[in-house]
Amino acid sequence: MISKTKLFERAKNKENDELVETIIACKKNDKWLEVGKIISAPRRKKISINLDKISEESKEGETIIVPGKVLSQGDLVKKIRLVALNFSKMAEEKLKKAKVEYLKIINEIKKNPDAKGIKIIQ
């Protein structure tokens, strides 16, 4: 497990203000440290997941965390809450059509500081 100090050091190297804010919010809350560790990793290790993989690995009614970007390949037919760092424009359109609730990670940390009922997909 990465220390909070190391997490803060990683955040200093990032240029995206939203990413830095999300990493700091993860650092302040022990339940979200695992997500902070993943999103603070080097750019070459960033996660991108398509909707079809999310659909395969999720169950109806779950809250799914994607510590990276959600891409639009495939369809999402289950009613889930999808939380990610970023969404592609096409993925957002598909999620709106499917009436799936989707949020950014920073907003979910504010709503659910205890990280109850979340499932991380990498």
C-alpha positions in Angstrom: 0.0 0.0 0.0 1.2 3.5 -0.9 1.6 6.0 2.0 -0.4 9.2 2.1 2.9 11.2 1.8 3.8 9.4 -1.4 0.3 10.0 -2.7 0.7 13.7 -2.1 4.1 13.7 -3.8 2.5 12.1 -6.9 -0.3 14.7 -6.9 2.3 17.5 -7.1 3.6 16.1 -10.4 0.1 16.3 -12.0 -0.9 19.2 -14.2 -4.7 18.5 -14.4 -6.3 20.5 -11.6 -9.3 18.2 -11.4 -7.1 15.1 -11.0 -5.0 16.8 -8.3 -8.2 17.7 -6.4 -9.5 14.1 -6.7 -6.2 12.7 -5.5 -6.2 15.0 -2.5 -9.8 14.1 -1.6 -8.8 10.4 -1.8 -5.8 11.1 0.5 -8.0 12.8 3.1 -10.4 9.7 3.3 -8.9 6.4 4.2 -11.7 4.4 2.5 -10.7 6.0 -0.8 -6.9 5.5 -0.6 -7.0 2.5 -3.1 -8.7 4.7 -5.7 -6.2 7.5 -5.0 -3.3 5.1 -5.5 -4.6 4.0 -8.9 -5.4 7.4 -10.3 -2.1 8.9 -9.1 -0.1 6.3 -11.0 2.0 7.4 -14.0 0.2 8.2 -17.2 1.4 5.1 -19.0 -0.5 3.0 -16.4 -3.8 4.8 -16.8 -6.9 2.7 -17.0 -9.4 2.8 -19.9 -12.4 0.5 -19.8 -15.2 0.0 -22.4 -18.9 -0.1 -21.5 -19.1 -3.8 -22.6 -16.5 -4.8 -19.9 -18.3 -2.8 -17.3 -21.6 -4.5 -18.3 -19.9 -8.0 -18.0 -18.5 -7.4 -14.6 -21.4 -5.5 -12.9 -24.7 -6.6 -11.4 -27.9 -4.7 -11.4 -28.0 -1.8 -8.8 -24.3 -1.8 -8.0 -22.1 1.3 -7.8 -19.1 0.8 -10.1 -15.9 2.8 -9.7 -13.6 3.1 -12.8 -10.3 4.8 -11.7 -9.7 6.0 -15.2 -11.6 6.7 -18.4 -14.8 5.1 -19.6 -14.9 4.5 -23.3 -17.9 3.9 -25.5 -17.4 0.4 -27.1 -20.4 -1.8 -26.4 -23.6 -1.1 -24.5 -24.6 -0.9 -20.9 -28.0 -2.5 -20.3 -28.0 -2.8 -16.6 -29.2 0.0 -14.2 -26.1 0.8 -12.2 -24.3 3.9 -10.8 -21.1 4.5 -12.8 -18.4 6.6 -11.2 -15.2 7.4 -13.1 -12.4 9.9 -13.5 -13.4 10.8 -17.0 -16.0 9.7 -19.7 -15.6 9.9 -23.5 -18.2 12.0 -25.2 -19.7 8.9 -26.9 -19.8 7.0 -23.6 -21.7 9.9 -22.0 -24.2 9.9 -24.8 -24.8 6.1 -24.5 -25.1 6.4 -20.7 -27.7 9.2 -21.1 -29.7 7.0 -23.6 -29.6 4.1 -21.2 -30.6 6.4 -18.3 -27.6 5.3 -16.2 -26.5 7.6 -13.4 -22.9 8.6 -13.9 -20.6 10.8 -11.8 -17.0 11.9 -11.5 -15.0 10.4 -8.6 -14.7 13.7 -6.8 -18.5 14.0 -6.6 -18.9 10.4 -5.3 -16.3 11.0 -2.6 -18.4 14.0 -1.4 -21.6 12.0 -1.5 -20.2 8.7 -0.1 -17.2 9.4 2.1 -17.4 5.9 3.7 -17.2 4.2 0.2 -20.1 2.0 1.0 -21.3 -0.4 -1.6 -18.7 0.4 -4.3 -16.9 -2.0 -6.6 -13.7 -1.0 -8.3 -13.2 -2.3 -11.9 -9.7 -2.1 -13.3 
